[in-house]
Amino acid sequence: MVKYNAYQEMLDVLDDAAEKLGLELSDYTALRHPERELKVAVPVEMDDGTLRVFSGYRVQHSSSRGPCKGGIRFHPGVNIDEVKALAAWMTWKCAVVNIPYGGAKGGIEVEPSELSARELSRLTRRYTAAILPLLGPERDIPAPDINTDARIMGWIMDTYSMFKGYSVPSVVTGKPLEIGGSLGRKEATGRGVSIVADEIAFRAGISMQKARIAVQGFGNVGGTVARIFYEKGYKIVALSDKDSALYNEKGLNIDEIFAYVEVNKTLKGYIGKGVQEITNEELLTLDVDILVPAAIENQITKEIADKVKAKIIVEGANGPTTTEADKILNEKNIIIVPDILANAGGVVVSYFEWVQNLQAIFWDEHEVNTMLKRIMIRSFDEVYDISKSKGFSMRLSAYMVALNRVVMAKKIRGIFP
């Protein structure tokens, strides 16, 4: 069995996009390598007095178009190749929606549910201190990712500010509102996914009011997508988290499920009228109109792709589809709205938060959501037009838009010295 390497998967698509753009290797070879890779040891005194050392990472892929931007995840599966790939995807994501950032990503190899709040705080603050030389509002701006949230971003902001000697809210996005966070930021990634899902369904001649939708993942992204779709009256027939997957051919009651998860912290054990428990593979291969993989990377593999029946896939997660699977899905004429476009809503509103912090002027939620929608639709249209005019997949078209912008920036700036 060939070991999945997220960074190699990214490079394969990048090379394909470069070829279609007619680029020479020398035009983009620097973009095949991250600018900086930092691995740190993060010692933490546990509540029982023992000492544990965790591995942490921060990778800056490109700063050609502006400060590096990207989330920090706490997950036991974090490794350097994953972080490198996620950093590169952030470069393309920022470029495809044309905001002035480059890509970065960070992570700690840890199961955060096993730590107390005090242990989690010490872990976050020590990690922040370890990567401090890379951070800064004009240099590298973290944000939430898997298993991190506004509270953790607040700790990062406070730690950085303590070293500086004054408050620096613009060093991180996704913070609590009380210390400079933006309205609409928490829901932004899921809201962006819902916007492009509406756009691609319209162009494919699918009525969202009649569509059957499956959402893999019930975290911040999947949960927001499910709630927005449900509030619009769309039918979500399947939903999952890391513990369980639910199916109801007549549609799930999302409000009821949210209430259940609020108490039980999991979908496991939920019993609703007409609801049955299915496997993760069954969810991904259901006969639906729209599938939204919004969990983690490497979910739709070659084996899964052979069985996928969805007409449209909108990638809420980063890298949920392997390169081999992508080829199979394209051969089956399944439309895929790629991650670097579909889930870019989070970084768009992170950009809004950063701008608000720098200017010390804050916007209302309607203004944030209106600007998000405008940028998401504009970016979708640019990618879709290339896809239709050139006959390329949406993924390849998105990479072409993004790569062209980053290559142009590098050419204009030149190579130092």
Helices and strands as residue ranges (DSSP letters): H 6-21, H 25-28, G 29-32, E 36-45, E 51-60, E 68-74, H 80-96, E 102-108, G 112-114, H 117-130, G 132-134, E 140-144, H 150-164, G 169-171, G 177-179, H 188-203, E 212-216, H 220-231, E 235-240, E 245-247, H 254-264, E 276-278, H 280-284, E 290-293, H 302-305, E 312-314, H 323-331, E 335-337, H 339-342, H 345-359, H 365-390, H 394-413
